[in-house]
Amino acid sequence: MRLGTIADGHGATVAVRADGDEVVVLDHPDVGALLSSTPDLHALAAVAGERRPLEAVTFAPLVPHPNKIICLGLNYATHIKETGRPTPEYPTLFAKYDGSLIGAGESILLPKVSDKVDWEAEMAVVIGRPARHVGADDALDHVAGYSVMNDVTVRDWQRRTLQFLSGKTFESTTPLGPWLVTPDELPPGGRDLSIRCLVDGEVMQDSTTSDLLFDVATTIAYISDILTLLPGDVIATGTPGGVGFARDPQVFLRPGQVLTTEIEHIGTCTNPCVAEAGTGSTAGTAPSTPVERTTA
């Protein structure tokens, strides 16, 4: 089953991908709200609702207001290698806020305070059942599904301090969607799926989710020992090698470019890049000598 949050003239609502090129509209405001109230997603397959052509649908962020967005840094072997950092012993965690989220097709807002905005293709995990102190053997039972995400990163702001949240949660920079794909359509834990990132059609990242250092089950179990994962919470599982800052010369996103994130059997998320009003007025204000830090 594939579920999305779509925008209409009155806000947002949930849509189920139907046979052919149509969606069925459900009476829920978004996928996060649906997960909080509906334990059996597959029962929705038989629910009748308004049908709309897929081509007429505008996507909102898959989960517009998750209680938590938890991200992993340094979780692909190829990305660890290109950063020159040691292999982590434990998952490297950081957070985002919901103001950073946008839907598939929406514009990535390149902030006026930086010209070093980078891409990070990621598989997102969406929680379906509360999880607290769960073991890795049971962790996947708490997954509602998987989606496509890009952890678009403002590199110079990320490097300002040892804590890199400031570079990770700029407003309207993080595409999430279009679909939540339920686990029965995928290998356990979303393993062995190709993951790619393209800029204007040029492949920048090309890997598989089998390259994850900490897999989905291990990650959920680890986080659940820290706090309770709730329905609708989003976990971004990290990015493979091929990011722009690690290239020689470095390459960053520019206004007018199109960022495409693809994960096999999950979907494609395509977003144009636009400049924030006033771009250039305060760019380059980061310290000239960044603090030595782990790059996610």
C-alpha positions in Angstrom: 0.0 0.0 0.0 1.1 3.5 -0.8 -0.2 6.5 1.2 0.5 10.2 0.7 -0.5 13.5 2.1 -1.8 15.8 -0.6 -2.7 19.5 -0.6 -6.1 20.8 -1.7 -7.9 24.1 -1.4 -8.7 23.6 2.2 -5.5 22.3 3.6 -4.3 18.7 3.3 -5.7 15.2 3.3 -4.6 11.6 2.9 -4.6 9.8 -0.4 -4.1 6.1 -1.2 -2.5 5.2 -4.5 -5.1 3.3 -6.4 -4.8 1.0 -9.4 -3.9 2.9 -12.5 -3.1 6.6 -12.3 -5.5 7.6 -9.6 -5.6 8.2 -5.9 -8.5 7.6 -3.4 -8.9 10.5 -1.0 -9.5 9.6 2.7 -11.0 11.5 5.6 -7.8 12.2 7.5 -5.8 15.4 7.5 -2.4 13.8 6.9 -0.5 10.6 7.1 0.8 11.4 10.6 -2.7 11.9 12.0 -3.8 8.7 10.2 -1.0 6.7 11.9 -2.0 8.0 15.3 -5.6 6.9 14.9 -5.6 3.8 12.6 -3.6 0.7 13.7 -4.5 -1.3 10.6 -3.5 0.5 7.4 -4.4 -2.3 5.1 -8.0 -2.0 6.1 -8.0 1.3 4.2 -7.7 -0.5 0.9 -11.4 -1.3 1.0 -12.5 2.3 2.0 -14.4 4.1 -0.6 -13.6 7.7 -1.3 -13.3 10.4 -3.9 -11.0 9.4 -6.8 -8.7 11.9 -8.3 -6.2 11.6 -11.2 -2.6 11.3 -9.9 -1.4 14.0 -12.3 -3.8 16.5 -10.6 -2.4 15.8 -7.1 -0.1 18.2 -5.3 1.9 16.6 -2.5 2.5 18.1 1.0 5.2 16.7 3.2 4.3 13.1 3.9 4.1 13.7 7.7 3.8 17.5 8.0 4.2 17.7 11.8 5.9 14.7 13.2 6.5 14.7 17.0 10.2 13.9 16.2 12.5 13.9 13.2 15.6 12.0 14.1 18.5 11.7 11.6 21.6 9.6 11.4 24.9 10.9 10.3 27.9 8.8 9.1 25.7 5.7 8.4 27.0 4.6 5.0 30.5 3.2 4.5 31.0 5.2 1.4 30.1 8.5 3.1 32.3 7.7 6.1 35.2 7.1 3.7 34.7 10.4 1.8 34.5 12.4 5.0 37.7 10.8 6.4 36.1 10.2 9.7 36.5 7.1 11.8 33.7 4.5 11.8 31.3 5.3 14.6 30.8 2.8 17.4 27.2 4.0 18.0 24.6 5.8 15.8 25.3 9.4 15.3 22.0 11.2 16.0 20.8 14.7 15.3 17.3 16.3 14.9 15.3 18.4 12.5 12.2 20.4 13.0 9.0 20.2 11.0 9.4 23.7 9.5 12.2 22.2 7.3 9.9 19.7 5.6 8.5 20.1 2.1 6.6 17.8 -0.1 7.6 16.1 -3.4 7.4 18.7 -6.1 7.6 21.7 -3.8 10.5 24.1 -4.0 13.7 23.8 -1.9 14.4 27.3 -0.5 18.1 28.0 -0.8 18.8 30.3 2.1 20.1 33.8 1.5 22.8 33.4 4.2 24.7 30.7 2.3 25.9 29.5 -1.1 27.0 26.1 0.2 23.8 24.0 0.1 24.4 20.3 -0.4 22.3 17.2 -1.1 22.0 14.0 1.0 19.7 11.3 -0.4 18.2 9.2 2.4 15.6 6.5 3.1 13.1 7.6 5.7 11.4 5.3 8.2 8.0 6.3 9.6 6.9 4.8 12.9 3.5 3.2 13.1 3.4 1.9 16.7 4.9 3.4 19.9 8.3 1.9 20.6 10.1 2.1 23.9 13.0 -0.2 24.9 12.3 -2.6 22.0 14.8 -5.1 20.9 16.2 -5.3 17.3 14.3 -8.5 16.8 11.0 -6.8 17.3 11.8 -3.3 16.1 10.5 -3.7 12.5 7.1 -4.5 13.9 6.9 -0.8 14.8 7.4 0.5 11.3 4.5 1.9 9.4 6.5 2.2 6.2 9.3 3.8 4.3 9.7 6.9 2.2 12.1 9.1 0.3 13.9 12.0 1.9 16.7 14.4 1.1 18.6 15.8 4.1 19.5 19.0 2.3 22.4 20.6 4.3 23.7 24.1 4.6 27.4 23.1 4.9 29.0 26.3 6.2 26.4 26.7 8.9 26.7 23.0 9.8 30.5 23.6 10.4 30.1 26.6 12.6 30.2 24.6 15.8 30.6 21.0 17.0 26.8 20.7 17.0 25.5 20.7 13.4 21.7 21.1 13.8 21.9 24.7 12.5 22.9 23.4 9.1 20.3 20.7 9.0 17.0 22.4 9.7 16.7 25.6 7.6 13.1 26.2 6.7 11.7 24.6 3.5 14.8 22.5 2.7 13.9 18.9 3.4 11.8 17.0 0.8 9.9 14.1 2.3 7.6 11.9 0.2 5.7 11.5 -2.0 4.6 8.0 -0.7 4.7 6.0 2.5 5.3 2.4 1.2 4.2 -0.2 3.7 6.7 -2.9 4.7 5.0 -5.8 2.9 6.0 -4.2 -0.4 9.7 -4.1 0.5 12.5 -6.3 1.8 12.7 -6.4 5.6 14.1 -3.2 6.9 14.2 -1.7 3.4 17.5 -3.6 2.7 19.2 -3.9 -0.6 17.4 -1.1 -2.4 19.2 1.2 -4.8 19.3 4.8 -3.7 20.3 7.7 -6.0 20.5 11.5 -6.0 20.5 13.5 -9.3 21.0 17.2 -9.9 19.6 18.4 -13.2 19.7 14.7 -14.3 23.3 14.1 -13.4 23.9 11.3 -11.0 25.6 12.5 -7.8 24.9 9.6 -5.4 24.4 6.0 -6.4 24.4 3.3 -3.8 22.2 0.7 -2.0 20.7 0.6 1.4 22.7 -2.6 2.1 25.6 -0.2 2.7 24.0 1.0 5.9 26.3 0.8 9.0 23.4 0.6 11.5 20.3 -1.0 9.9 16.8 0.1 10.5 16.1 -2.5 13.3 19.3 -1.6 15.2 18.6 2.1 14.8 15.0 1.9 16.1 16.1 -0.3 19.1 18.9 2.2 19.9 16.6 5.3 19.7 13.9 3.6 21.7 16.2 3.2 24.7 16.6 7.1 24.7 12.9 8.1 24.2 9.6 6.8 23.1 9.1 6.7 19.3 5.5 7.7 18.4 3.3 7.0 15.4 4.3 9.5 12.6 7.8 10.0 13.9 10.4 10.1 11.1 13.9 8.5 11.1 16.3 9.5 8.4 18.8 6.7 8.0 21.8 8.6 6.6 23.3 9.2 3.2 25.7 7.4 0.9 28.9 8.9 -0.6 28.8 11.4 -3.4 27.8 14.6 -1.5 28.9 17.9 -3.0 31.2 19.1 -0.3 33.4 16.0 -0.6 34.0 16.6 -4.4 37.1 18.3 -5.8 36.2 20.9 -6.7 33.2 21.2 -4.3 29.7 21.4 -5.9 26.6 23.0 -4.3 23.0 23.5 -5.3 22.1 26.6 -7.3 18.8 28.4 -8.0 17.0 26.9 -11.0 18.5 23.4 -10.5 16.3 20.3 -9.9 17.1 17.9 -7.2 15.8 14.3 -7.7 16.0 11.6 -5.0 15.2 8.0 -6.0 14.9 4.8 -3.9 14.0 1.5 -5.6 10.4 0.4 -5.0 9.8 3.4 -2.8 9.6 6.2 -5.2 11.0 9.4 -6.7 11.0 12.8 -5.1 11.7 15.7 -7.4 12.1 19.3 -6.2 13.2 22.5 -7.9 15.7 24.8 -6.1 14.7 28.5 -5.7 16.6 31.4 -4.0 15.3 32.9 -0.8 14.4 36.6 -1.3 17.5 38.8 -0.8 20.0 36.1 -1.6 23.6 37.3 -1.4 22.9 40.0 1.2 24.5 38.1 4.1 26.1 35.0 2.5 29.5 34.1 3.6 29.1 35.2 7.2 30.3 31.9 8.7 33.7 31.9 10.4 36.6 31.5 7.9 38.0 28.6 10.0 35.3 26.1 10.7 35.4 24.1 13.9 36.7 20.5 13.4 33.7 18.3 13.5 32.0 15.1 12.3 30.2 15.7 9.0 26.9 13.9 8.7 
